[in-house]
Amino acid sequence: MPEPSVSEKLQVSLGHLDILIAEKGEREGLADSRKHITWYTRGLAGSAELRAAVNQTRSRSELVEVIEAYLVRQAATSIAN
């Protein structure tokens, strides 16, 4: 099978976030999700900055915004290249 796209990886990470929040509540689910996002983003362009921003989030909505902004930047970069 081909490697999942950046967007696919991050969409799966958001689904994983929702499962963790449903099981553990937002605070603990968000904390657990941060470490999982590290795995999902390993090797991606700009992943260090993405992880730093993810680690600053305090809610699901903030984390989703960070990931969506990253995807927009990545799409713009690939169009420019």
Buried (B, 14 or more C-beta within 10 A) or exposed (E): EEEEEBEEBBBEBBEBBEEBBEEBEBEEBBEBBBEBBBEBBEEBBEBEEBBEBBBEBEEBEBBBEBBEEBBEBBEEEEEEE
